[in-house]
């Protein structure tokens, strides 16, 4: 390994060092996005938890026409995509440059070809994360369709905890995570009304008193 490294030119070594450096950060970003730890997704989740009332009202009434909200989300997505795309460009640029130099290409051709590889990586990563974001947004928009509708608690909702409720989303019956209004516990089998969307897959519900009184 040391002998192979010593045979490389200083420029080629620099490309390999840069490739390893950017690869670490790119892999971390990909893993973070997949497990929901990426900056934008985490910020959205925190905002939903801390300001769930505002988020729910905005989603309920401005789903299709809230230009300011859409603009803010687009800017956030653009910043995240820019960081990840730049990392992808630098990673592929460095690896391509290192390999082309090692295979005998001159520096000029190696850089030109590396730029093409980097640009391709930037476009691909941008498309991947854009598609992931759209999938999340589509799921969130579908959930807003059950706001104000009736459902039934299927798994006990403990005080200040999370259970499950059966609700109708987009015409289909689903079981989703649910919390009680004000952190109140709700027993399984209790009819409820969906009040708010607390996160991408968590609803806030309250007992449906009209059904309780009629039973």
Buried (B, 14 or more C-beta within 10 A) or exposed (E): EEEEEEEBEEEBBBBBEBBEEBBEBBEEBBEBBEEEEBBBBEEBBEEBEEEBEEBBBBBBEEBEEBEEBBEEBEEBBBEBBEBBBBBBBBBBBBBBBBBBBBEEBEBEEBBEBBBEBBBBBBEEBBEBBEEBBEEBBEEBEBBBBBBEEBBBBBBBBBEEEBBBBBBBBEEEEBEBBBBBBEEBBBEEEBBBBBBBBBBBEBBBBBBBEEBEEEE
